[in-house]
Amino acid sequence: MLNEYVGIAPKGDLILIKRLCEKLRGRDFLHINSTRAGGGVAEILQRMIPLLQELGINARWEVIEGDKRFFDITKKIHNALQGFTEVLTEEMWEYYFYVNKENSSKIELGADAVFIHDPQPAPLVKFRPSKRRGIWFWRCHIDLSNPQKEICDRLMEYYNEYDASVFSVSNFAIGEKSLEFIIPPSIDPLSDKNVELTEKEIEDILSPYNIPLDRPMILQVSRFDRFKDPIGVIKAYRNVKKYNDCILVLAGSPATDDPEGEVVLNEVKEFAADDPDIFILMLPPFSDKVINALQRAATIVLQKSIKEGFGLTVSEAMWKGKPVIGGAVGGIPLQIIHRVTGFLVHSIEGAAFRIRQFLNSPEMIKRMGEAGREHVRENFLITRQIRDYLSLWYYMETGMKSVFEV
Ligand code: UDP
């Protein structure tokens, strides 16, 4: 099945994965996060866990359970880590810990390597089984470039208990612990989200949504979250619309660990008012083919985030040969090489300017789209991320011993 990636993913990654799997075959690799649906972490785990299993690794994916109160608290933590000001009372911290404690008795925590994704399940490290400790990694996907200090300090009591941490971008590393690694996320070129689709398939998939496909389409695919700046996207579109004909599509899905989605969706709808050329789609979870078709039908893809852990949607669009305009934050600059694979922007005006530049230059769309696809092939396919995760695990177990040493 790794064979299916031959000719798509870089050959060196496939060779290294095979070699690492010979070393780690049959070992237990546990991942824990806080949602099965919605957002980039679930997106990656849905694809990576079965792939690892087929490669002979005993990979397991568990999801912690929590109620609305818990996810309201963890969303506050998330917002504070990404730089918003939030107040968390002592009671909230206790409840955060309590829900994790409850989960620790329901989830089998014994494994050889354990990846705990993001802050929601971070306290689980306190319940690491004494008989089977394994190697525990805190895998942080969020933008830690400018966190609210008190909240960050408070989480240190958990962070310090991990053997190592993994961040998506180097400037998110906390720098207080020696073992911090940088591994960016990735997309699966063979998933429903990213496989090739014919023109006919695209039309059929999108026909229920009544979106005109004969006019330039600007698209942003994101959870309805203020950090994704959907209002800024509408403002940029309105600015463009004075000069160029186009439509705007904002597509999002709910995430069970994000309680703010509905509120933000309503704000966006209100702001869009009754513009018949703005299409706001709240799609059910796992609408992968619809997202795929939208990304392929789009003329230009935006990811105008003001904070962003990585932004899988950027690589997804680039893989489809689309020109992408993204906020110059978090993991977006890893993907968009300014003027080569797309444009990085810092404002609504900047986004509008770049949209117009693309709309007025089909040659530039083609050139940057092609460069973007190759950049993703080299750096952001799932095979590279599996290579990195397994290398890290193997490195942590064996120290500096090379993977090619017999
Ligand atoms: N996504 C989706 N449907 C939607 C909105 C988003 O399937 O309506 C997917 C999107 O294609 C991407 C992931 O959710 O794979 C979002 O990951 P990203 O890293 O861009 O952002 P996050 O939500 O993790 O902050």
Boltz pocket constraint, residues with backbone or C-beta under 6 A from the ligand:
constraints:
  - pocket:
      binder: B
      contacts: [[A, 38], [A, 39], [A, 40], [A, 41], [A, 43], [A, 193], [A, 221], [A, 222], [A, 223], [A, 251], [A, 252], [A, 253], [A, 281], [A, 283], [A, 284], [A, 286], [A, 287], [A, 288], [A, 291], [A, 309], [A, 310], [A, 311], [A, 312], [A, 313], [A, 314], [A, 316]]
      max_distance: 6.0
